[in-house]
Amino acid sequence: LQVVLLGIDILSALVSRLQDRFKAQIGTVLPSLLDRLGDSKDSVREQDQTLLLKIMEQAANPQYVWDRMLGGFKHKNFRTREGICLCLIATLNASGAQSLTLSKIVPHICNLLGDPNSQVRDAAINSLVEIYRHVGERVRADLGKKGLPQSRLNVIFTKFDEVQKSGNMIQS
């Protein structure tokens, strides 16, 4: 545990130091960082996500990083699949929806709606709700065209309605 956390700290220091010059290393470190999103320890998963957000903030734009993280949606470890959804939510809240091409990411989330693991399914729904919070009704229309089962759409759309009513929408 301590070794992993120290490794993440070292990478974090490198990102701080190199800033956009770290961009060349992103492809090298991302597979390991995706694996760590699935670590059994909460502290490792949290530090890992913090580092991924730092990379998006200081080394490369969020879309550049996300283009290289899409494989995480198909990762063999359920915690990594869950973690990538949580990371997406954190990215949206840190950088906004305009920083990402969500149309590239949503199909991957839709696949996770049928994941065998309930935590992954919940995280996928929560990330769609977060996208909706940022983007609005376009998401509802888009999901309607994805061929998802109506029962699943109903659950998601109910959550969209709850967010809408709560007054927590972000989009302008």
Residue frames relative to the residue before (quaternion, step in Angstrom):
aa qw qx qy qz dx dy dz
L 1.0000 0.0000 0.0000 0.0000 0.00 0.00 0.00
Q 0.6952 0.4734 -0.2892 0.4571 3.58 0.76 -1.02
V 0.6233 0.5458 -0.3365 0.4477 3.58 1.06 -0.77
V 0.6572 0.5064 -0.3099 0.4644 3.56 0.93 -0.93
L 0.6748 0.4914 -0.2994 0.4622 3.59 0.87 -0.96
L 0.6349 0.5168 -0.3299 0.4701 3.58 1.01 -0.76
G 0.6306 0.5363 -0.3237 0.4581 3.58 1.00 -0.83
I 0.6503 0.4991 -0.3103 0.4813 3.57 0.98 -0.86
D 0.6317 0.5305 -0.3281 0.4603 3.60 1.01 -0.80
I 0.6500 0.5150 -0.3145 0.4619 3.57 0.96 -0.88
L 0.6510 0.5007 -0.3161 0.4749 3.58 0.93 -0.88
S 0.6324 0.5412 -0.3220 0.4510 3.56 1.01 -0.85
A 0.6475 0.5080 -0.3097 0.4762 3.58 1.00 -0.84
L 0.6289 0.5339 -0.3249 0.4624 3.57 1.05 -0.80
V 0.6401 0.5148 -0.3261 0.4679 3.59 0.96 -0.88
S 0.6468 0.5213 -0.3166 0.4578 3.60 0.92 -0.92
R 0.6971 0.4942 -0.2588 0.4504 3.53 0.95 -0.95
L 0.7784 0.3776 -0.1829 0.4669 3.56 0.80 -1.08
Q 0.1887 -0.8027 0.5355 0.1824 3.59 1.18 -0.58
D 0.8481 -0.0978 0.0581 0.5175 3.63 -0.79 -0.95
R 0.5521 0.5866 -0.4106 0.4272 3.61 1.19 -0.17
F 0.5608 0.5912 -0.3864 0.4321 3.60 1.26 -0.25
K 0.4636 0.7181 -0.4285 0.2928 3.58 1.24 -0.46
A 0.6406 0.5493 -0.3240 0.4277 3.60 1.00 -0.81
Q 0.6962 0.4744 -0.2652 0.4688 3.61 1.18 -0.52
I 0.4530 0.7300 -0.4400 0.2613 3.59 1.22 -0.36
G 0.6652 0.5148 -0.3070 0.4452 3.59 0.89 -0.90
T 0.6403 0.5335 -0.3123 0.4559 3.57 1.15 -0.64
V 0.7743 0.3841 -0.1970 0.4628 3.59 0.85 -0.95
L 0.5535 0.6633 -0.3954 0.3120 3.62 1.08 -0.59
P 0.6354 0.5252 -0.3772 0.4222 3.67 0.79 -0.76
S 0.6704 0.4834 -0.2974 0.4779 3.60 0.97 -0.83
L 0.6493 0.5097 -0.3252 0.4614 3.58 1.01 -0.78
L 0.6157 0.5253 -0.3443 0.4759 3.60 1.06 -0.69
D 0.6290 0.5285 -0.3313 0.4640 3.60 0.98 -0.82
R 0.6867 0.4942 -0.2883 0.4484 3.58 0.93 -0.89
L 0.5263 0.5968 -0.4237 0.4328 3.62 1.19 -0.34
G 0.7182 0.4169 -0.2347 0.5053 3.57 1.23 -0.49
D 0.3236 0.7693 -0.4996 0.2321 3.59 1.22 0.27
S 0.5423 -0.6358 0.4384 0.3309 3.59 -1.11 0.64
K 0.6904 0.4619 -0.2774 0.4828 3.62 1.18 -0.44
D 0.5189 -0.6582 0.4619 0.2900 3.57 -0.86 1.05
S 0.6571 0.5405 -0.3253 0.4127 3.58 0.87 -0.97
V 0.6457 0.5074 -0.3226 0.4706 3.58 1.02 -0.78
R 0.6581 0.5106 -0.3180 0.4529 3.59 0.89 -0.93
E 0.6650 0.5068 -0.3073 0.4545 3.61 0.96 -0.85
Q 0.6652 0.4971 -0.3024 0.4679 3.59 0.90 -0.93
D 0.6290 0.5465 -0.3186 0.4519 3.54 1.06 -0.87
Q 0.6709 0.4841 -0.3036 0.4727 3.58 0.87 -0.92
T 0.6174 0.5430 -0.3402 0.4563 3.59 1.01 -0.79
L 0.6586 0.4996 -0.3043 0.4734 3.57 0.99 -0.86
L 0.6348 0.5226 -0.3419 0.4550 3.62 0.93 -0.82
L 0.6610 0.4911 -0.3101 0.4751 3.60 0.94 -0.83
K 0.6239 0.5354 -0.3339 0.4611 3.57 1.04 -0.75
I 0.6247 0.5266 -0.3336 0.4702 3.59 1.01 -0.82
M 0.6697 0.4959 -0.2992 0.4648 3.61 0.97 -0.86
E 0.6792 0.4924 -0.2848 0.4637 3.55 1.12 -0.66
Q 0.8301 0.2917 -0.0997 0.4647 3.56 0.87 -0.98
A 0.7748 0.3848 -0.2009 0.4597 3.60 1.00 -0.69
A 0.7915 -0.0680 0.0909 0.6005 3.58 0.98 -0.85
N 0.5826 -0.5864 0.4022 0.3935 3.60 -1.11 0.48
P 0.6801 -0.5251 0.3204 0.3989 3.59 -1.15 0.60
Q 0.6579 0.5179 -0.3354 0.4318 3.62 0.89 -0.81
Y 0.6039 0.5551 -0.3512 0.4514 3.59 1.03 -0.78
V 0.6877 0.4702 -0.2766 0.4791 3.58 0.91 -0.95
W 0.6787 0.5013 -0.2992 0.4456 3.59 0.88 -0.93
D 0.5779 0.5708 -0.3829 0.4401 3.61 1.07 -0.63
R 0.7235 0.4218 -0.2254 0.4978 3.56 1.12 -0.71
M 0.6640 0.5071 -0.2990 0.4610 3.60 1.27 -0.19
L 0.4390 0.7424 -0.4422 0.2459 3.60 1.22 -0.28
G 0.5752 0.6026 -0.3688 0.4123 3.58 1.13 -0.58
G 0.5604 0.6289 -0.3715 0.3903 3.57 1.19 -0.53
F 0.5926 0.5768 -0.3643 0.4282 3.58 1.17 -0.52
K 0.7334 0.3670 -0.2172 0.5294 3.60 1.23 -0.45
H 0.3204 0.7895 -0.4767 0.2162 3.58 1.29 0.15
K 0.5487 -0.6418 0.4233 0.3283 3.59 -1.06 0.75
N 0.6726 0.4761 -0.2918 0.4856 3.61 1.13 -0.63
F 0.4417 -0.7128 0.4719 0.2722 3.61 -0.67 1.07
R 0.6276 0.5473 -0.3523 0.4271 3.60 1.02 -0.70
T 0.6152 0.5227 -0.3458 0.4782 3.59 1.11 -0.63
R 0.6483 0.5051 -0.3246 0.4683 3.61 0.95 -0.84
E 0.6418 0.4949 -0.3155 0.4935 3.58 1.03 -0.77
G 0.6736 0.5321 -0.2860 0.4258 3.56 0.91 -1.01
I 0.6379 0.5213 -0.3435 0.4509 3.58 1.02 -0.70
C 0.6124 0.5231 -0.3437 0.4829 3.60 1.12 -0.61
L 0.6561 0.5002 -0.3060 0.4751 3.59 0.95 -0.87
C 0.6378 0.5236 -0.3169 0.4676 3.56 1.06 -0.76
L 0.6151 0.5367 -0.3432 0.4646 3.58 1.07 -0.73
I 0.6354 0.5234 -0.3221 0.4676 3.59 0.95 -0.90
A 0.6675 0.4981 -0.2927 0.4698 3.58 0.93 -0.93
T 0.6301 0.5326 -0.3284 0.4598 3.59 1.04 -0.79
L 0.6478 0.5165 -0.3183 0.4607 3.58 0.93 -0.91
N 0.7023 0.4681 -0.2754 0.4601 3.57 0.91 -0.88
A 0.6779 0.4753 -0.2937 0.4778 3.58 1.13 -0.57
S 0.8343 0.2460 -0.0740 0.4878 3.57 0.85 -1.01
G 0.4735 -0.6725 0.4462 0.3528 3.60 1.21 -0.34
A 0.6347 -0.5704 0.3787 0.3581 3.54 -1.25 0.54
Q 0.6184 0.5734 -0.3543 0.4041 3.60 1.07 -0.66
S 0.6059 0.5745 -0.3611 0.4153 3.61 1.21 -0.34
L 0.7513 0.3462 -0.1842 0.5309 3.60 1.26 -0.31
T 0.3599 -0.6518 0.6090 0.2734 3.53 -1.26 0.49
L 0.2197 -0.8397 0.4839 0.1115 3.56 0.18 1.33
S 0.5774 0.5995 -0.3826 0.4011 3.59 1.13 -0.57
K 0.6265 0.5174 -0.3358 0.4765 3.60 1.23 -0.43
I 0.7232 0.4670 -0.2266 0.4555 3.57 1.12 -0.73
V 0.6060 0.6148 -0.3542 0.3596 3.60 0.98 -0.85
P 0.6409 0.5224 -0.3664 0.4267 3.68 0.83 -0.74
H 0.6263 0.5321 -0.3310 0.4637 3.59 1.10 -0.72
I 0.6410 0.5066 -0.3222 0.4783 3.58 1.03 -0.80
C 0.6221 0.5506 -0.3387 0.4417 3.59 0.97 -0.84
N 0.6271 0.5329 -0.3393 0.4556 3.59 1.01 -0.76
L 0.6769 0.5046 -0.2947 0.4476 3.59 1.02 -0.79
L 0.5123 0.6404 -0.4290 0.3788 3.61 1.22 -0.28
G 0.7245 0.3774 -0.2316 0.5283 3.58 1.23 -0.43
D 0.2984 0.7864 -0.4956 0.2165 3.60 1.25 0.35
P 0.5429 -0.6254 0.4389 0.3486 3.61 -1.05 0.65
N 0.7016 0.4530 -0.2684 0.4801 3.62 1.14 -0.56
S 0.4579 -0.7174 0.4538 0.2642 3.60 -0.75 1.05
Q 0.6096 0.5475 -0.3654 0.4417 3.63 1.05 -0.65
V 0.6419 0.5097 -0.3184 0.4763 3.56 1.05 -0.79
R 0.6426 0.5169 -0.3282 0.4606 3.61 0.92 -0.87
D 0.6556 0.5113 -0.3071 0.4631 3.59 0.95 -0.90
A 0.6601 0.5032 -0.3072 0.4656 3.58 0.94 -0.90
A 0.6244 0.5316 -0.3361 0.4632 3.60 1.06 -0.75
I 0.6498 0.4997 -0.3141 0.4790 3.59 0.93 -0.90
N 0.6660 0.5069 -0.3088 0.4519 3.59 0.89 -0.91
S 0.6583 0.4871 -0.3346 0.4663 3.60 0.99 -0.68
L 0.6159 0.5181 -0.3541 0.4762 3.62 1.08 -0.60
V 0.6288 0.5228 -0.3315 0.4706 3.59 1.01 -0.80
E 0.6513 0.5089 -0.3150 0.4666 3.59 1.00 -0.82
I 0.6217 0.5171 -0.3400 0.4800 3.59 1.00 -0.79
Y 0.6389 0.5289 -0.3162 0.4606 3.57 0.97 -0.90
R 0.6268 0.5496 -0.3285 0.4440 3.57 0.98 -0.90
H 0.7244 0.4346 -0.2326 0.4820 3.57 1.05 -0.80
V 0.7962 0.3523 -0.1410 0.4713 3.56 0.93 -0.94
G 0.3968 -0.7482 0.4561 0.2735 3.59 1.08 -0.64
E 0.8708 -0.2263 0.1146 0.4212 3.52 -1.38 -0.35
R 0.5098 0.6427 -0.4329 0.3737 3.62 1.14 -0.44
V 0.6202 0.5605 -0.3418 0.4293 3.57 1.07 -0.79
R 0.6347 0.5339 -0.3283 0.4521 3.58 0.95 -0.87
A 0.6673 0.4975 -0.2950 0.4693 3.57 0.90 -0.96
D 0.6531 0.5258 -0.3053 0.4514 3.56 0.96 -0.92
L 0.6736 0.4985 -0.3006 0.4555 3.60 0.88 -0.92
G 0.6039 0.5795 -0.3451 0.4246 3.57 1.12 -0.70
K 0.6977 0.4630 -0.2586 0.4817 3.58 1.20 -0.57
K 0.5808 0.6369 -0.3603 0.3567 3.61 1.25 -0.16
G 0.4872 -0.6983 0.4216 0.3119 3.59 1.24 0.08
L 0.3358 0.7381 -0.5146 0.2786 3.58 1.12 0.61
P 0.5906 -0.5635 0.4221 0.3944 3.61 -1.13 0.53
Q 0.5814 -0.6203 0.3991 0.3433 3.59 -0.97 0.89
S 0.6229 0.5526 -0.3516 0.4279 3.61 0.98 -0.79
R 0.6628 0.4926 -0.2987 0.4784 3.57 1.01 -0.83
L 0.6290 0.5266 -0.3310 0.4664 3.58 0.99 -0.84
N 0.6333 0.5484 -0.3383 0.4287 3.58 0.94 -0.86
V 0.6372 0.5232 -0.3214 0.4658 3.58 0.97 -0.88
I 0.6841 0.4862 -0.2818 0.4649 3.57 0.87 -1.01
F 0.6832 0.4898 -0.2975 0.4525 3.59 0.85 -0.95
T 0.5876 0.5528 -0.3676 0.4627 3.60 1.10 -0.60
K 0.6596 0.4927 -0.3030 0.4800 3.57 0.99 -0.86
F 0.5979 0.5447 -0.3578 0.4668 3.60 1.07 -0.72
D 0.6608 0.5158 -0.3061 0.4512 3.58 0.91 -0.97
E 0.6336 0.5351 -0.3297 0.4512 3.58 1.01 -0.84
V 0.6549 0.5012 -0.3096 0.4733 3.59 0.94 -0.89
Q 0.6283 0.5477 -0.3216 0.4493 3.56 0.98 -0.92
K 0.7012 0.4730 -0.2586 0.4666 3.58 0.89 -1.00
S 0.6397 0.5660 -0.3200 0.4098 3.58 1.10 -0.75
G 0.4162 -0.7156 0.4667 0.3114 3.58 1.23 -0.41
N 0.5177 0.6604 -0.4027 0.3655 3.60 1.23 0.35
M 0.3553 0.7385 -0.5067 0.2677 3.59 1.17 0.34
I 0.3101 -0.7687 0.5365 0.1584 3.56 -1.11 0.71
Q 0.6180 0.5994 -0.3727 0.3462 3.56 0.94 -0.84
S 0.5150 -0.6667 0.4493 0.2974 3.55 -1.10 0.76
